[in-house]
Amino acid sequence: MTPRFADYVETLLRNLYPHADVIVTPEADGVYLEIYLASFSLHAGIAEGSAMLAVFEQMLLEACVAES
């Protein structure tokens, strides 16, 4: 996967979880991500165009709308 996609996913997750430790690692078929907060941790693989990516994008969109 391209570094640009990994950067996009990392930026998206850092905006969703500003107090978390976010690690995004490019892989051949997508990215592997790790999110660490005091209350939870998440480890997942995401492919470009995946349902999980769409969920994160929707969550960020809703958060932005709620702030405005």
N, C-alpha and C positions, 0 to 999 in steps of 0.2 A: 504494500500500500504506500501511497505517496506521503512524504513528510508533511505536505500541505494538509492532507486529510487528518493526520495525527494532530497537527497544530490546531485545526478547526475543532476537533473533539475536545482537546485540552482546554481551549478557550471557552467553549460551551460549558464544560463541567466546572471550570473555575468561576464562571459567572453564576452558575446554579448553586454552587457550594463554596462561597468565598472563604470560609474558615476551615476548609478541609485541605488535607494533603492529597493532591491529585497527581497521579503518575500515569502517563499514556505512552505505551510502547508500540511502535509500528510493527506489524507482522505482515506476512506475505498476502493474506486475504482480508486484512482489516487492521484493527488495533486492539491491543489488550489494555484494559484500564483498571486502575486501582484507586479507590477513594477511601480515605480514612478520616473519620470524625470520631468524637468521643462516644457518640451513641450508636454508631454502626460503621461497618466497612463493606465495600462493594468491590467485587472482582468480576470482570466480565470481558468477553470478546465482542467487538462490534464490527460489522462489515458495512461498507458504504451502502446506503439505501436500506439498511436494516430497520426493523420495527423498533428496536431499542433506541436507535438514533432518533427516529421520529418522535418517540416519547420524550426524550431529553429536549429536543427542539421545541416541542409543544409546551413543556414545563417552563422553559425559559421565556417563551412568548407570553404565556399567562402571567409570569412573574413581572415582566416588563409592563404589561397592560395594567396590572394591579398597582404598580408604582406610579403610573401616570394619572 
